[in-house]
């Protein structure tokens, strides 16, 4: 994976001359970043803002320029119509110059539902309610569009979500959600859907914390990570009360119990030869089972440590606090709080080469043939015996790799990143003010509710674009700029 750290902030609007023309002349004509002239059209600003009340969309161009406003419509190979808040008439751009569109919608605008997470052979991921699966196809009702039918040969993995796994929070969405430490109000800042620390200090917020919770976030650091994560704190701006403290450093990760007697170390893990020295980014997941007094840590979806508090579970508050201990910059994004299934088997490796494989939430595994899924029941046949099991008792299913096919990579493919963490590669037909229309080898016709989409990425196979997402690029370059580091190209293992 490649990340570029750059301390210079690019100008994110049109060229100064072009922007002056837009503002003064009301956008009769203007210069786009590609140098092409654009024409005016009808005035839809009121309708556009009503359709997207949570925030502005943002378009990014090939040359690095960005423009905020409202996406009105888009037809690849034809035109992109854009409404800028300071311009009377819509602006038209050549879609070939577009690299990314971030949509100003939020997860709260649509109810996320689904009993199955599906990973496809091209690494697309979808969440929906399973209708049925047989030897030919998987049918899923999506929460963001229509029913889709996926050829079985395109399916790599199935992870049932059951009644748990529901997303309770996804963000950060704006700075007002988070409370800054009063003594260091400038230590943290919000930008581009991420939290950035420029020095020591705390930031946090209150949540509705279930008994079984899964709290995850992406962490990036400029030198080495020095971060504390407070769980169940009484306050949201600092570490206080009865709580647990996870401390992440370059060499060690440990868990501490905070009570009236101070902090007690519950043990940790030595990371050995400082693996964080050779990387600048990782995903951390903290799973908590309050009744069992269990706390587990996963790094990049791999279990690294589990703790059991042999005394009474001490966490009593509803706050989660991040505290940066280092003067160096770090960033946090893609924060999710969800209900946890209570099992860690999802993170374990399950091999399925010539046969399908299944693992139950109690850890039992079998290889054989996934026969069908119907009415919430999974039918599986192993070489020795066939059995039926409720979908809610299944942790994971892997389909035989030898039988799989992969969707074609085609020029013009677009990658949609969904608010629920899913992703879908497809050929876009057009975007209107409510829906995104297209087609895919994986699922045929594609109709997506715009409110479910966080961003759209274009030219995804150009210049190594598939090795990283545009969101990660923005995250890392902003972190580098905040730390004042010189441009540097870093290759992650």
C-alpha positions in Angstrom: 0.0 0.0 0.0 1.4 3.4 -0.9 0.9 6.7 1.0 2.4 10.1 0.3 3.1 12.5 3.2 3.0 16.1 2.0 3.1 19.2 4.2 1.9 21.5 1.4 -1.9 22.0 1.3 -3.2 22.1 -2.2 -5.8 24.6 -3.3 -9.1 22.8 -3.4 -11.2 25.1 -5.5 -11.1 26.1 -9.2 -8.3 28.3 -10.3 -8.5 31.9 -8.9 -9.3 33.4 -12.3 -12.0 30.8 -13.0 -13.5 31.2 -9.5 -13.7 35.0 -9.9 -15.5 34.6 -13.2 -18.0 32.2 -11.6 -18.7 34.6 -8.7 -18.9 37.8 -10.6 -20.7 36.6 -13.7 -23.0 34.2 -12.0 -21.3 31.2 -13.9 -22.4 32.1 -17.4 -19.1 30.4 -18.4 -16.0 29.3 -16.3 -12.7 27.5 -16.6 -12.7 24.0 -15.1 -9.5 22.5 -13.8 -9.0 20.7 -17.1 -9.0 24.0 -18.9 -12.3 23.3 -20.7 -15.1 25.9 -20.8 -18.3 25.0 -19.1 -21.8 26.3 -19.8 -24.7 27.4 -17.5 -28.0 25.8 -17.1 -31.2 26.0 -14.9 -31.0 27.2 -11.3 -31.7 24.1 -9.1 -30.0 25.3 -5.9 -33.0 25.1 -3.7 -33.9 21.6 -4.8 -30.3 20.5 -4.5 -29.9 21.7 -0.9 -33.3 20.1 0.0 -32.2 16.8 -1.4 -28.9 16.9 0.5 -29.5 18.6 3.8 -26.5 17.2 5.8 -23.7 18.8 3.9 -22.0 19.7 0.7 -20.7 17.2 -1.8 -17.1 17.5 -3.0 -15.6 16.7 -6.4 -11.8 16.1 -6.8 -10.1 16.5 -10.2 -7.1 14.8 -11.8 -4.9 17.8 -11.1 -5.7 17.8 -7.4 -8.2 20.6 -7.4 -11.4 20.2 -5.4 -14.8 21.9 -5.5 -17.6 21.9 -2.9 -21.2 22.1 -3.8 -24.0 19.8 -4.9 -23.8 17.0 -7.5 -26.9 17.4 -9.7 -26.4 14.7 -12.3 -23.7 12.9 -14.1 -23.4 10.9 -17.3 -20.0 9.3 -17.8 -18.5 10.3 -21.2 -21.0 13.2 -21.4 -21.3 15.7 -18.6 -21.2 16.3 -14.9 -23.6 19.1 -13.7 -22.5 20.8 -10.4 -24.1 23.5 -8.3 -21.7 25.8 -6.4 -23.4 27.7 -3.5 -21.9 31.0 -4.6 -22.9 30.6 -8.3 -26.3 31.2 -9.8 -26.3 28.6 -12.5 -25.0 25.0 -12.5 -21.5 24.3 -13.8 -20.8 21.6 -16.3 -17.6 19.6 -16.3 -16.0 16.9 -18.4 -16.4 13.7 -16.4 -13.1 12.4 -17.7 -11.3 14.9 -15.4 -13.0 13.6 -12.3 -11.1 11.4 -9.8 -13.5 11.3 -6.9 -16.8 12.5 -5.6 -17.6 12.6 -1.9 -21.3 12.8 -1.2 -22.5 14.9 1.7 -25.0 12.3 3.0 -24.6 10.4 6.2 -25.4 7.0 7.6 -28.2 8.3 9.7 -30.3 9.2 6.6 -31.0 5.5 5.9 -31.7 2.6 8.2 -28.9 0.1 7.8 -30.1 -3.5 7.9 -28.9 -6.8 6.8 -28.3 -10.3 8.1 -25.4 -11.1 5.8 -22.1 -9.5 4.8 -20.9 -10.8 1.4 -17.3 -10.6 0.1 -17.0 -11.1 -3.6 -14.0 -12.4 -5.6 -12.9 -8.9 -6.7 -12.9 -7.8 -3.0 -16.3 -6.0 -3.3 -18.3 -6.2 -0.1 -22.1 -5.9 0.3 -24.5 -6.0 3.3 -28.1 -7.1 2.9 -30.8 -9.6 3.9 -30.3 -13.0 2.3 -33.3 -14.2 0.4 -31.9 -17.6 -0.8 -28.7 -19.3 -2.1 -28.4 -22.4 -4.2 -25.9 -23.9 -6.5 -26.2 -21.1 -9.1 -26.7 -17.8 -7.3 -27.1 -15.8 -4.1 -30.1 -13.5 -3.8 -29.9 -10.5 -1.4 -32.2 -7.6 -0.6 -30.1 -4.6 0.0 -30.9 -1.7 2.4 -29.7 0.9 -0.2 -31.3 -0.4 -3.4 -33.0 -3.3 -5.1 -32.8 -7.1 -4.8 -29.6 -8.3 -6.4 -28.7 -11.8 -7.7 -25.0 -12.7 -7.5 -23.6 -15.7 -9.4 -22.3 -18.2 -6.9 -18.9 -18.3 -8.6 -18.4 -14.6 -7.8 -18.9 -15.1 -4.1 -15.8 -15.6 -1.8 -17.1 -15.3 1.7 -20.3 -15.0 3.7 -20.4 -13.6 7.2 -23.9 -13.7 8.9 -24.6 -10.7 11.0 -27.6 -12.1 12.9 -29.5 -9.8 15.2 -26.3 -8.2 16.3 -23.6 -6.3 14.4 -25.8 -3.3 13.9 -23.8 0.0 13.4 -24.5 2.4 16.3 -22.1 5.1 15.2 -20.0 5.8 12.1 -17.9 8.9 11.8 -16.5 11.4 12.6 -19.0 13.5 10.7 -18.3 17.0 12.2 -16.3 18.5 15.0 -19.4 19.3 17.0 -19.8 15.6 17.8 -16.6 15.6 19.9 -15.5 17.4 23.0 -12.0 18.8 23.3 -9.9 18.8 26.5 -10.4 22.3 28.1 -6.7 22.6 29.0 -5.6 21.9 25.4 -8.5 23.0 23.1 -6.2 23.2 20.0 -4.6 19.8 20.3 -7.1 18.1 18.1 -8.9 19.3 14.9 -11.5 17.9 12.5 -10.9 17.8 8.7 -12.1 15.6 5.9 -14.0 13.2 8.1 -11.1 12.6 10.4 -9.7 13.7 13.7 -6.1 15.0 13.8 -3.8 15.6 16.8 -1.0 18.0 16.4 0.3 17.4 19.9 -0.6 16.0 23.4 -4.2 16.3 24.4 -7.6 14.5 24.6 -10.8 14.4 22.6 -13.8 12.2 23.2 -17.6 11.9 23.1 -20.5 10.0 24.8 -22.0 6.9 23.2 -24.8 4.5 24.0 -22.6 1.6 24.9 -24.2 -1.9 24.7 -23.1 -4.8 26.9 -21.4 -6.4 23.9 -19.6 -3.7 21.8 -17.1 -3.5 19.0 -15.2 -0.2 18.7 -12.9 0.2 15.7 -10.9 3.0 14.1 -8.1 3.6 11.6 -5.0 5.1 13.2 -2.2 6.9 11.3 1.0 8.3 12.8 3.9 10.3 11.6 6.7 8.9 13.7 5.6 6.2 16.2 2.1 5.8 17.8 1.7 7.0 21.4 -2.1 6.8 22.0 -4.4 6.0 24.9 -8.0 5.0 24.4 -10.2 5.4 27.5 -13.4 3.2 27.6 -16.4 3.9 29.8 -15.1 7.2 31.1 -17.3 9.5 33.2 -16.3 12.5 31.1 -15.9 12.8 27.3 -13.1 15.3 27.3 -10.6 13.6 29.6 -9.8 10.3 31.4 -11.8 10.1 34.6 -14.1 7.9 36.7 -14.1 4.1 36.6 -12.8 3.1 33.2 -10.4 1.0 31.2 -7.4 2.4 29.5 -5.8 0.8 26.4 -2.3 2.2 25.8 -0.7 1.8 22.4 3.0 2.6 22.0 5.7 1.6 19.5 6.8 -1.4 21.5 3.9 -2.4 23.8 0.1 -2.5 24.1 -1.4 -2.9 27.5 -4.7 -2.6 29.3 -5.1 -0.7 32.6 -8.0 -0.6 35.0 -8.8 2.8 36.4 -10.6 3.0 39.8 -10.5 4.9 43.1 -7.1 3.3 43.8 -5.6 4.6 40.5 -4.4 2.6 37.5 -3.7 -1.1 37.6 -2.0 -2.8 34.7 -3.9 -5.9 33.6 -1.1 -7.0 31.3 -0.2 -6.5 27.7 1.8 -7.6 24.7 5.3 -6.8 23.6 5.3 -6.1 19.9 8.9 -7.2 19.6 11.0 -5.6 16.9 8.9 -2.4 16.8 6.7 -3.4 13.8 5.1 0.1 13.8 8.5 1.6 12.8 8.0 0.4 9.2 4.4 1.5 8.7 2.3 4.5 9.4 -1.3 3.1 9.4 -3.3 0.3 11.0 -6.9 -0.5 12.0 -7.6 -1.2 15.6 -10.7 -3.0 16.9 -11.6 -3.2 20.6 -14.2 -5.8 21.5 -15.9 -5.8 24.9 -18.1 -8.4 26.6 -19.3 -6.7 29.8 -21.0 -9.8 31.4 -17.9 -11.9 30.8 -15.6 -9.0 31.8 -13.6 -9.6 28.6 -11.8 -7.1 26.5 -10.1 -8.1 23.2 -7.9 -6.2 20.8 -7.5 -6.8 17.1 -5.0 -5.1 14.8 -5.8 -5.3 11.1 -8.5 -7.9 11.9 -6.1 -10.2 13.7 -6.6 -11.0 17.4 -3.5 -9.9 19.3 -4.6 -10.0 22.9 -7.5 -10.9 25.2 -8.0 -9.7 28.8 -10.3 -10.9 31.6 -10.8 -8.7 34.6 -10.9 -11.1 37.5 -12.6 -8.4 39.7 -15.9 -6.7 39.1 -16.2 -5.0 35.7 -15.2 -1.4 36.5 -16.4 0.5 33.5 -19.4 2.6 34.5 -19.4 5.7 32.2 -20.6 6.2 28.6 -17.5 8.1 27.3 -14.8 7.0 24.9 -11.7 9.3 24.9 -8.6 9.4 22.6 -5.5 10.9 24.3 -2.4 11.6 22.2 0.8 11.4 24.4 3.2 12.4 21.7 4.2 15.9 20.3 4.1 14.2 16.9 1.0 14.3 14.7 -1.5 11.4 14.5 -4.9 10.9 12.8 -8.0 8.9 13.5 -10.8 8.2 11.0 -13.4 5.6 10.0 -14.6 5.2 13.6 -17.3 2.6 14.0 -19.2 1.5 17.1 -21.4 -1.5 16.6 -23.0 -4.4 18.6 -20.6 -7.3 18.9 -21.5 -10.9 18.2 -19.4 -12.0 21.2 -17.1 -14.4 19.2 -13.6 -13.7 17.8 -13.7 -16.6 15.3 -14.5 -14.1 12.5 -10.9 -13.0 12.6 -9.4 -16.4 12.3 -8.1 -17.9 9.0 -10.4 -20.4 7.3 -9.0 -22.2 4.3 -11.3 -23.2 1.4 -9.4 -24.3 -1.7 -11.2 -27.3 -3.2 -14.2 -27.5 -0.8 -16.4 -25.0 0.9 -15.8 -24.4 4.6 -18.0 -23.3 7.5 -17.3 -22.2 11.0 -19.9 -21.8 13.7 -19.9 -19.2 16.4 -18.9 -21.8 19.0 -15.7 -22.5 16.9 -16.7 -25.8 15.3 -15.6 -26.1 11.6 -16.4 -28.3 8.7 -15.4 -28.7 5.0 -17.6 -29.9 2.3 -20.4 -28.3 0.2 -22.6 -25.3 1.0 -25.8 -26.7 -0.4 -28.2 -23.8 0.2 -29.5 -21.0 2.4 -33.3 -20.8 2.7 -35.6 -19.3 5.3 -32.8 -18.6 7.7 -31.4 -22.1 7.5 -28.0 -23.1 6.1 -27.8 -26.6 4.6 -24.2 -27.9 4.6 -22.9 -31.3 3.5 -19.5 -32.6 4.8 -18.0 -35.8 3.4 -19.3 -37.8 6.3 -22.7 -36.2 7.1 -25.1 -33.4 6.1 -26.5 -31.0 8.6 -28.8 -27.9 8.8 -27.9 -25.0 11.1 -29.6 -21.6 11.7 -27.9 -18.8 9.9 -27.7 -17.0 13.3 -25.4 -19.8 14.6 -22.9 -19.4 11.7 -19.9 -17.2 12.1 -18.4 -17.5 8.6 -18.6 -19.4 5.3 -15.8 -19.6 2.7 -16.6 -20.9 -0.8 -14.1 -23.1 -2.6 -11.5 -21.0 -4.4 -11.1 -23.6 -7.2 -14.7 -22.9 -8.4 -14.5 -19.1 -8.3 -14.5 -16.6 -11.1 -13.6 -12.9 -11.0 -15.5 -9.9 -12.5 -13.8 -8.3 -15.5 -11.7 -5.2 -15.0 -13.1 -2.7 -17.5 -12.2 0.8 -18.5 -14.7 3.2 -16.9 -15.3 1.0 -13.8 -16.3 3.1 -10.8 -15.9 2.1 -7.1 -18.6 3.1 -4.7 -17.8 3.2 -1.0 -20.9 2.8 1.1 -21.5 4.3 4.6 -21.8 0.8 6.1 -18.2 0.0 5.0 -19.2 -1.9 1.9 -17.8 -1.3 -1.6 -19.1 -2.1 -5.1 -17.3 -1.9 -8.5 -19.6 -1.2 -11.4 -20.1 0.5 -14.8 -22.0 3.7 -14.2 -24.8 4.6 -16.5 -25.9 7.9 -14.9 -26.5 9.7 -11.6 -29.6 11.7 -10.9 -30.6 13.6 -7.7 -31.8 10.5 -5.9 -30.2 7.4 -7.4 -27.1 6.0 -9.0 -27.7 3.7 -12.0 -25.3 1.2 -13.6 -24.4 -2.5 -14.1 -21.9 -5.0 -12.8 -20.6 -8.5 -13.7 -21.2 -9.4 -10.1 -24.9 -8.5 -9.7 -26.2 -7.3 -13.1 -28.3 -4.1 -12.8 -27.2 -1.7 -10.1 -29.5 0.9 -8.5 -28.1 2.6 -5.4 -29.7 5.2 -3.2 -27.3 8.2 -3.2 -27.8 8.7 0.6 -26.1 5.3 1.2 -22.9 6.3 -0.7 -20.0 8.0 1.0 -17.8 8.4 -2.1 -17.4 7.5 -5.7 -13.9 6.8 -7.1 -13.1 7.0 -10.8 -10.0 5.8 -12.9 -9.5 3.2 -10.2 -7.0 1.2 -12.3 -4.8 4.1 -13.2 -1.3 4.8 -11.7 -1.6 2.1 -9.0 -5.0 3.5 -7.8 -6.1 0.0 -6.8 -3.4 -0.2 -4.1 -5.0 2.5 -2.0 -8.3 4.3 -1.7 -8.6 8.0 -2.3 -9.9 8.4 1.3 -6.6 6.9 2.6 -4.6 9.2 0.4 -6.4 12.3 1.8 -6.0 11.0 5.4 -2.3 10.4 5.1 -1.4 13.6 3.2 -3.3 15.7 5.6 -1.5 14.1 8.5 1.8 14.8 6.9 0.9 18.4 6.3 -0.1 18.9 9.9 3.2 17.5 11.2 5.2 19.7 8.9 7.0 16.7 7.4 8.8 16.8 4.0 7.2 14.8 1.2 8.0 11.2 1.5 6.9 8.0 -0.2 6.4 5.1 2.2 5.7 1.5 1.2 3.8 -0.5 3.7 4.2 -4.3 3.9 
